[in-house]
Amino acid sequence: MIINTRQDLDSIQGTPEHADFIEKLKGSMTKTVNVAIYPDGYNDPEYTGELIEPIWEDQEDLTIIESFGFTKDEINLI
């Protein structure tokens, strides 16, 4: 089953598929972002400066749950 809307999700409430999708929604509330600062031209083939390692940071992103009509508090209660 394809779940594109809150209505699609609500129509399978009480099923294992619903529970699985809710867990995936909960997992979507953070994203891992590289916050390292790179100099201009870092990705150019001619760049000869020092190698800069990525700095990974988790950041909250509620875009997906909000697209399904949930708030952070609401999804955490399910």
N, C-alpha and C positions, 0 to 999 in steps of 0.2 A: 504494500500500500504506500502511496505517495502522500506525504503530509506537507502541505503548503500553507495551511492556515490554522488558526485556532479552532475553527469549526471542524476541520479534518481531524485534529487532535482530540477534540471533545467527543467526536463520534466513535472513538475507540477506547474511551475511558474504561478502566477496569481490566484491560487486557495487558499481557506482557509487552506488547508493542508500545502501548501508551507509557508504561513504566520505563521502558528502554529509551523512548524519545525524551521523556522528562529528564532522565539522567544525562542525556546528550545536551539538552538545553542548559542544565546546570553546569556542565563542563565548558560550555561556550561563554561563560560569564567572565572569563579572563583570557587574555591573549599574551603571548610572549613577544616582546619587542626588543630589538637591538637599539640601545640608547647611546652607543658609542658615538663620539663626534669625529667625523672624518674631514680632512682638509679638502678644499676644492681640487678637483681633478683626481681624487683618490682612485676612482675606477677606470681612469684612462690607461691605455696600454703603456703610455710613456711615463707613468708615475714611477718615481725611483725612491720615494721617501720611505719612512719606516712603516712596517706592517702594524696595523692596528687591529687588535683582537676585538671581537664583538663583546658587548656587555649586555647580557640578557636580563630582562626585567619583566615580571608579570604585571600587567595592568588590567584594571577592571574595564570590561566592555560589555555593556548591556544591550547592544544593538539587536542581537538575534532574539533574546527573550522578549524584548519590547516589540519586535515585529510580530510576535505571536500574542501580544496583548498582556504579557506578564510584567509584574514589577519584581525587583530583586527579593523583597520580603515575601511576596506571594509564592514565587517559585521555590524559595527555601522552605516553605511550610509544607510543600507537597512531598 
